[in-house]
Amino acid sequence: MTEPVDLRGLAPAAGIQLPRYVHTPPENESELTKRMRELYDPKVPHQIPVTDELLIDMLRQISNKYPRRIALDFFGATTTYRELVERVQRTAAMLRAQGVEKGDRVSIVAPNCPQFIYVLYACLQLGAVCVLHNPLATPIELKWQFENAEPKIVFMWQKAAAAATPIVEEVGASLISIDMSRALPNHLRLALKLPVKAAREMREQMCDPEAHEIPDFDKLLAHYRPFNRITRVDPDIPAMLLHTGGTTGKPKAVILTNRNLITNLKANAVWVTKLREGKETWFCVLPFFHAYGLTLSLNGNLAMGGTAVLFPKFDVKAILKAQKRRRGTFIVGVPPIFDRLAKAAEKDPKVDLTSFSYAISGAMPLTEEVAQRWEKTTGGYIIEGYGMTETSPTVLGSPMSPQRRLGYMGIVFPSIQVRVIDPETFGDVTPGEIGELVVKGPGCSPGYWRDQVETNVLFTPDGWLRTGDLVEENEGFLKMSDRRKELIIISGFNVYPSVVEAAIASMPQVQEVAAVGIPDQKDPARGEQVHAAIVLKSGASLDLEKVRAWVADTLPRYAMPRSVSFPDSLEKNQLGKIQRRKVRESVVSRLSEGVQI
């Protein structure tokens, strides 16, 4: 490969130095990486060929190979690979007519649906940068994200479009709404008009009749013919932006390139050695705006010529209904998803999940109880993996074989290197000692959009990406020792304490606050819930209901506190900094004593 090159000239809007990927020969890989490679399934290659292939090339190639195979299933409405490419090309024609050119940003704010995929791959065809947003994000969150990315067009879920119109107008972008009901099969679209509860609930999920004045994606698309030409771009410049709090909780837009995404999805595909190209059915229950859902569900399915069964949100009833219609063979999720589906199958003998041969769990630890329940129910195999948005996302995973280890993050994926270092000196620790996990490989992001300072913090002086996670090695397998910067994980979603604290601290009654994650008190399978320990100002009073009402406009629902306490003071270090870990220990100790919080 070439020497490091600053690619800013090819993508000046990124605002940071963009290094070109440099291949590391196997003989020069880290010693830990070499030990891990020895644990590979013999069918898994150590390296993924690193080429200049683009994601749009991958889609075109697979559609030429399987033109009549169903690519997408949305509540029974199907799209073949030939039809998918044709709709992507028509969407590209629409974007060109709106003035979108190479390097321009285009935002998608929508749940999983066919329109999301058309816009995403149309951007890739034109060399535009596709910016992905959580459709449940608050207007305040979206405002920062839009200002940072400066999209030319925002494609937004119709349910959120009306409320976000002022923000979109403020950044000078055009707004186009996505009515998901237009992608439904005809019989379901007609059923939405029925005056019954089920129809009303689905209608509220899919569309918003009050947003009829906003230009509609499907109506616009009807006016365009396919535009076929692919804009060739350098595989090391930005292709997508995904939002995260990073390791500090400060909002950031992670840059992912075509090279990042192509190599990571291929590494995931070869890891599951028995996947059959052109024959698998993937249940896509994770959101595509998240790197985990984007790479392992959407892009992974398309790369394998699979059928993607799309779900706008995780819904047990919808998944079980889809399973009766089109039996799934592969699913990627978080532990609560597998737990709830398996429990549903245990309760109802008519539920049959035995077609699921393989499953990958991530984002939070997979317990032996959940793994055994899933495997007993399906007769298939489940492994867990580890990754982060900045690594596209997968870094580690257990082998899809009896050599797997539940409770461990796993071993390194093909073409990726890892080390465990002393976070102060950056030197390798002795095997078995706790240290920070650092990563190098073609899936590593070049950094954060327009944030060179945080980009510099992301890497060690010699170019290894810092995860911020403390791990320890046991016979080549890594195990999490401590979580990244006191992150709270709720059903696989990351919640940053500093963001929650800022929202609560703005209340006039609050003197200081610490947000911590405690075991979920209602559903342990969800992992954690947010607890807020609040010191009140003299004479002030608050309760949970008032706190939740105050933060409702600034925090996603899953990040809102579900319990509060009002201590006289918070634990601090000698410098006066609040010690969240000690606050959490105090709260958990009270719970163990039977105190209701």
N, C-alpha and C positions, 0 to 999 in steps of 0.2 A: 504494500500500500504506500501512499505518498507520505511525505513529511507533514507535520502540523502546519496548517495554513489558516490564516484569519479570513473567514468567509463573509465578513461584514459587508463587503461590496456587493455580494449577491443577495443580501437580505438586510439592508440598512435599517429597516423599521424595527428589527429585533432589539437594537440598542445594546447588544453585548457582543463580545468576541465569540465567534462560532468556530471552534476547532474542527478540523476534518478528522474522521475516525482513522486511527492507525492500528493495524493488525499486530497482535503479539504472537510470535511463533510459539507452538506448543512447548518447545524446550525451554522457553523463557517465562513460562507461566509460574505463578506463585507456588510454593511448596504445598500449601493447603489445597490449592486447586488440583495439583497433580495427585494428591492422596485421594481426593474425592472422585476423580476420574476413574480410579481403580475400582470404585464401587458401582460403576455404571452397568446397566443391563447391556449385554453384548450387542443388542440390536440398536442401541442409541449411539449416534456418532458423537465424538468429542467436539467437533467443530461444525458450524453451519456455514456453508459458502456465503461469503459476504460479497454481494454484487451491487450494481447500481440500479437494480430493479426497483420500480415504484409500486405502491399499493394498487394504483389503477391498472398497471400492467398485469398484476396478479389477478384482478377481477376479469380483465379481458381474456386472459389465457384460460381461466377456469370456465368462463362462459362459452368459449369456443369448444371446449372439451365436453361440456354437459349442457348444451343449449336448452334442452327440454326438461331438464331436472328442475324440480321446485326449489327455488332458492329461499323464498320467504313464505311463511304461513302466519297470517294475522287474524286470529279468531276464525280461521277457516278460509279466508280469502287468500289465494295463492298467487305467487309471482314466480315465473320461471327465470332461469339465468339469462336467457335471451331478452325477456321482458325487463328484467332488472337493468341490464346494460342500456337498453333503449330508453328507459325512464331516466337513468343517470345522464344520458346524452341530451335528452330534452331539458333536463334541469340545468345542464351546463349551458345550453342555448339561452335559457332564461337569465342565468347569471351574467352571461356576456351582454345581453340586451340591457341589463341593469348597470353595465359599466365595470363589472368585476374583471380584474386582470391578475396576472401573476404577482404574488406577494400581497395582494389585498386580503384583508381579514373578513370572514363571513361567520357570523355567530349562529349557533343552534341552541335553542332553549326549549327542549322537548323531551318527553319520555320516549322509550323505545317504540318505534313505529316505522312503517316503510318509508314515509316522507323523510325521516331523519337520515336514513341510509342514502336516499337519492341525493340529498343536499351534500352530505359528507363526501361521497365519491365524485360528485360533480366538482366540488372544490378541488379534490385531488387531481381530477382530469385537467383543470385549468391552471394548476400550480398556485391556487389561492391557499391561504392559511385558514383552516377550519377551527373555530374557537368553540369549545364545548362548555356548556353551563348546566348546573343543576336546575331543573325546572321548578324545584321547590325552594330555591334561593329567595331570600327577601329582596325587595327593591333596593335596599341599601347595599347589599352584597353585589347585585347586578350592576348597580351604578358604578362602583369601583371597577368591576371587571370590564364593562363597556368603555369606560374612560381610558383604561390601560391598553386595551386591544384596539380601540378605534375601528370597529367593524364598519364595512360599507353597507351591509345588509344584516338584519337580524331576523331569523326564522324562529318564530316563537309559538309554542303551544297556545292554542286559542284561549284556554282557560286562564292563562297568565298575561295574555297580550294587552288587554284593555288597561290593566293596572300599570303595566310597564311602558305604555305609550309615551308619557312625558319624559321618561329617562332616555328612551331610544331617540326621541326628537332632540333632546339636549345634546347628544353626542353627534348629531347630524347624520344618523343612519336611517335607511329605509326599513320599514317594518312589514313583514309578511307573516300572516298567521297560518298555523297548521291545525286543521280540523281533522283529528284522527278518525272521526266517524266516516270520513270519505274513503278510508282504506278498508272499511269493514265489508264483508259480503253483503249482497243486496238484502237478503232476508233479515239480517241483523239491523241494517240501516232502517228498514221499514219498522222493525220491532221497537226501535228507539222512540217512536211516536206514540206507543201505547201508554195509557195512563196507569201504569203499574209500577211498583217499587223497583223491581229489577231493571226495568227500562230506564226509569228516572236515574238510578245510580250509575248505570253505564253512560247515559247521556251526559251526566255531570262530569264523568271522568274524561270523556272524549272531546267535548266541544262546549262552546259558549255562544248561544244565539245572539247575545248582546254585543258580540264583537263583529257583527256583520259588516260594519263599515271599514274594517281593516282588510286590505287586499288578501285574498285567500290563495294559498299555494296551489291547490289542485285546479282551481279555476284559471289561474294564470298559466299553469303548465299546459293546459289544453290548447293554447295558442302557439306552441312552439314545436318545431320539427327537430329531430335529433342532430346534434353537432358532434361529429365523430373525432376530431383531431385532439390528440393529447399534447399538452404543453410540457415539454421535457424540462425538468428542473434538477438541480444538484441534489442528490439524496441526503446530503448533510445540512441542508438549510431547513428552516421550520416548515412543517406540514400541518401540525395541529398544536393547539394550546389547550391544556387541561388545568383546571384550577385546584389549588391545594393550599393548605396552611404551611406546607413544607414541614420542617422539623421545629419551627419556632412559633407557628400559629399566625404569623403575619401573612395576609393574603398574597398569593403569588400565582403567576401563570407559567406552568411548566411547558417548555418547548419540547415537542417530540418530532423527530424527523422521519422521513420515509425509511431510512436505514434502521433507525431505532425500532420502528414498528414491524417492518418486514422480518428482521432477524429474530425478534422476540416471538412473533407468532409462529415462525418456523421451528424455533427451539421447543416451544410448547407442543407443536404437532408431532415432532419426532419422539418426544418424551413418552407419549402414550402410544406405544409401539403397535398396538393392534387396531388403531383407528384405520378405517377403510375409506379411501378417497372415493367420493361420489356416492357413498352409501349410508352415511351417518345422519341422524336427526338430532340437532342440538336444541335444547330448551334454553332460551336466552332470557333468564330471569333477572340478571344483574343489569343495572343501567349502563348504557353505552357512553354516557358522559364521564364515567369512571374508567380508569385505565384497565382495571381488572375485567370489566364487562366488555370494553372496547376490543382488547386484544384477544382474550381467551374465548369470548362468546362470539362477537360479531365477526371480526377479521379472521379469527381462527376457523370459524365455520365456512366462510367464503373461500378461504385458501384451500380447504379440503373438499370443496364442492358439495358441502352438506346442505341440509334443509334447516333453516333457522326458524324455529317457532318463537314468535315475538310476544313478549308480555310487557305492557306499559309499566306495571308494578308487580311486586310479588303478591300473588293471590292464590291461596291453596285451591279454592274451588275452580278458578280459571285453569290452573295447571292440571288438575285432575280431569277436568272436562276435555282439555286439549289432548291428554294422554289417551283418552278413549278414541279420539278422532285420528290422531297421528302419534304413534308410539315413539317416545324419545329413546335415544341410545346413549346420549352424552349430556352431562349437565355440569355447569360450573356455578358455584354458589358460596355462601357463607354458612357456618354451622347451623344457625337458626332455621335456614331454609331446609336443609336436610332433615333436621329434627322434626319440624312440623309436617313435612311430607310423609316421613316414615311413620309418625304417630297417626296420621290420617289413614294410612294403609293398615296399621294395626287395628284401628277401630272398625274399619269397614272392609269385610272380606271381598267386596266387589272391586275395590281399588287394587289395580295390578301395576306395580312399578318394576316388574322383573325384566323389562326390555332395557333398562338402564344398566349397561355393562360397565361404564366408567364414570367417575365423578371426581372433580377437583374442588377442594375447599380451601379458602384463604381468608385474609383480612383479620382473622382472629383465631385463637387456638381451637383445634378440633379435639374434643374429648373422646376418650375411648368409648364411653357410653353412646355418644351420638354416632360414632363410626360403626360400632357394632350393630346398632339399631338399623342404620341405613343398609348395611351389607346383608343383614338378616332379611330385610324387607325386599331388597332388589336382587340378591344373589350376585351383585356386581362388586366392583372394587372402588374404594375411595382413598385418595391420598390428600395430603395438605401441602401447600406451598407458601412461599414468602416472596414479597416484592413491594414496590412502592411506585407511585406515579413517575418519579424521576428515573425509574429503570424500565419503564414501558410495559408491564411492570415486573415480570417474573425474574427472580434471581435464583431461588432455591426451591427444591421440591423433593419429596420422598420418591423413590423408585416405584413404578406401578407394578410391584411384585412383592413376594413375601419378605423381601429385604427392607421394606418400608419400616419407619419407626413413628408411631403415633406420638404426638406431643413434641416432635422435633420439627424444625423448619425445613430440614432436609439437606441435600447436597446440591452443588452448583450445577446450573443448566449449561448446555452446550454453548461454546464460544464466550462464556462469561468467566471471569476470574473473581475470586474473593480472597481477602486477607482478614485476620483479626488483629487489630493494632491497639497499642496504648494511645488513647485519644490526646495525650499531652505531647508525647515524643514522636508519634507516628511510626514507631518501630513495632515489628511483629511481637506479639506476646508468646510465651511458651505454650505449646498445645495443652489445652485443658484449662488455661487461665481465662478469666473474663476480660474481654476487650471489645472495642467498637468494630462492627462489621463495615468494611469498605469494599467497593465494587468497581470493576473495570470491564468494559466490553462494548459491543456495538449497540446494545440496548440502552446505554446510559445517555440521558438527556444532556445537551450542551449547556443547559442552564435555564434561568428564569427570564421571561420576556421583559425587556427594559429594566432589568435590575442586576447590574454588574456586581454590586456590593454583595447581595445574597448569593449570586452565582459563585463569587470567589469563596464564600464561606462553605459552599456545597462540596468543594473539592480540597483534597490535601495538596500540599505544594508540588507533589510529583504526579498529580492528575487522577487520583483515586476518588470516586464519589463516596462521600460520607453519608451513611444511613442514619447515624445518631442512635442506632440500636446497639445495646450491649449484649454480647452473645458468648457462649462457651462451646468448645468442640468436645465431642465424645466419639472417638473412633471414626472420624471423618464426617459425622453428622453434627449440625449446629443446632443449638437450643437457645431460645431467647432467655436472657438473664434479667434484663430490665427493659421496659418499654421506652420508646422514643419520647423524650421530653414530656413525660406525664400525660401522654395522649389518652383520651377517653374513647373507647371503641364501643359503639352501640349497633348491634346487628350488622357489623362490618363497616359502618360509617364512622369516619374520624371526626371527633369533636375536640376542638382546641380550647383548653381551659381559659386562656387569655381572652379569647373572643367572648366566651360566656361571661367572664368577669367584667369585661368592659361594658357589656350591655347592662348588667346589674348595678355596676358602680355608678351609672348615670342617674340612678334613683336618688332623690333628695334625702331619703331616710338612711342611706347606706354610708357608713364610715369606711369600711373595707370589706373585701369579700374574697373567698377562695372557692374555686369550682374544682371538684374532684369526681372521679368515677368510683362508684361503689357497686357491688353486685346488684343486678336487677331484682327488685323485691317482688315483682309479680311474675316474671317469666325469665328464669335463669338462662334459658337458651339464647336470650338476646344479649347476654354478656353483662353489660353495665348500664347504669342510669346516671344522669348528672345530678350531683348533690351540691347545693350551694351553702357554704358556711358563711353567714353574714353577721358582721358586727354592726349594730345599729348606732346611730347618733343618739345623743342624750334625749330622752323623752319620746323617741320615735317608736313606731310599731309597724310590723309587716306580717304577712302570712304568704304561704305558697301561691295562693290564687292571685294575690296582688302582684307578686314577682312575675308570674307567668304572663299575666296581662300586660305588664310593662315591656317585657322583652319579645312579645309576640311579633312585632314588626321588624325586629332586627335579627332574630335567630330562627333557623329552620325548626320545625316542630320537634324533630327527634333530638335536637340539641338543647331544648328548654329544660330547666331543672324540674325533676319530678319529686324532689324532696329538699327540704331546707332545715337548717338549724341556726340558732342565734346565740353563739357563744359570746362571752364577755370580751374575749381576745382570740387572736389566731397565733399559732406557733410560728416563731420567726428565728432566723439565725442571728449571729452577732452583728451583722450589717443591717439588720432590720428587714430583711427580705422574708416574705411569707414562705414557709416550708410546706408546700402542698402535700408532700408525702406524709408528713407528720399529721397534718389536718385529716388526711384520709385514714391514717391508722387510728386516730381518735374516733372518727365516725364509725369505722368498721368495728372497733372494739365495743362501742356502745350497742351496735346491732347484735353482736355476739352475746351480749348480756341481756338481750331481750327488749332493749329500749326501742320503742316505735318511733321511727323518723319519717 
